[in-house]
Amino acid sequence: MAFVTNDVSISDEPRELLFDKHVEYIANHGNDKNDYEYCMTEFLRMSGIYWGVTGLDLMHQLDRVNRQEIIDFIKKCQCPTSGGISACEGHDPHLLYTLSAVQILCIYDCLGEIDTDAIARYVSSLQQLDGSFFGDKWGEVDTRFSFCAVAILSLINKMDVIDLEKAVNFVMSCCNSDGGFGSKPNAESHAGLIYCCVGFLSITDQLHRLDCEKLAWWLCERQLPSGGLNGRPEKLPDVCYSWWVLASLTIMGRLNWISDEKLKKFILSCQDAETGGFSDRTGNMPDIFHTLFGLGALSLLGDERLRKVNPTFCMPQYVIDRCNVKPKVITQIWLPSQGSRQERQRMQEVVLIGHFENVLRVPFLLVDHVEPVMGSVGTEHNGRCATKCSQSKDRPARTYQLPQGWHCFRRHRFSTLTCNLLSGGDSSLRFQPIPG
Ligand SMILES: [Zn+2]
């Protein structure tokens, strides 16, 4: 069967992160207040500041912009009547900009500068009877706003002002048969909205409601031959989807379901070598939005020059820790099937580290510790869940036994076997091959 793939060709350059260029690009963004682009983006000024401040903080350069100026600006944008925050002075408040403002204040560790009780009232006033949220007083409903609502409330520690159960039920009513989520019930799955819903479930500790297997398949199929990720089937790749898709996979413990090397190459090719900044695709004009999400994705991929980013909030992890907010992730422990023989020998016992109170499904990755494994999964063994691994031709299949109640899953396309469990603790568990 032939099918059409929309993709782009990417250049080999740049191959490295143009760190200093990006710092300059963000730090100078908005300096020229008469600049055409600056004037045209007034309607999203607050989010623009969040993108810039977060990008700089990820690069350890937070002091490159004027903290006090930004805090003063945010204070002027809080509506004295509703409590919500607008994109810019004189505009209507909206959940999107309220979240951006709260995120910036958390990064600056100065939430006390605004009236957070008024913000909580504003968020709760937008919840509807079915659990959904309006974005603002004009009444548009979208799962993005459900995410904004719980993200804001968890950062200001006032989650109890909304009906959480109804909020969760609404988000789950937007789940489609492909495992993905749309903007409202029966709306098409879309990677950006999947990120919002997965993030929502991460904040509200409801990740067990996801069909991770199905959803992660849908998400990893977003990767195109260029290495870039698109947001829906048949669309072009775009750097911001590197974030939406990758962050969702990270929350679900399945970052390794896509090729990180190819994705990294795609993202790096979207840098502007002259001005700094990232564009949506190779060769296009850079902007501050794609710059943050390019940096965020590279941080998720482990770039050591960047601070660790939190996949749920797209904020530096140290800020999330300082706020004492604990969005959940599913940790899937995996070991590389490649590696030196010695390394693999050392992995004779697979150690699974995780938090076992709320085991959803269990991660396990069967890596054969001597030879790379091609596994087939899912045999019952002595009444317990187990899996059988047939390895390279000359070795007999070996059965591994899993603790009671554990389930095993199909092999994914990178020929590792995976399970998953909730992270958070530091208890550890070992499982070993069944003798014989
Ligand atoms: Zn984009």
Residues whose N, C-alpha, C, O or C-beta is under 5 A from the ligand:
A	BS01	ZN	D238 C240 D280
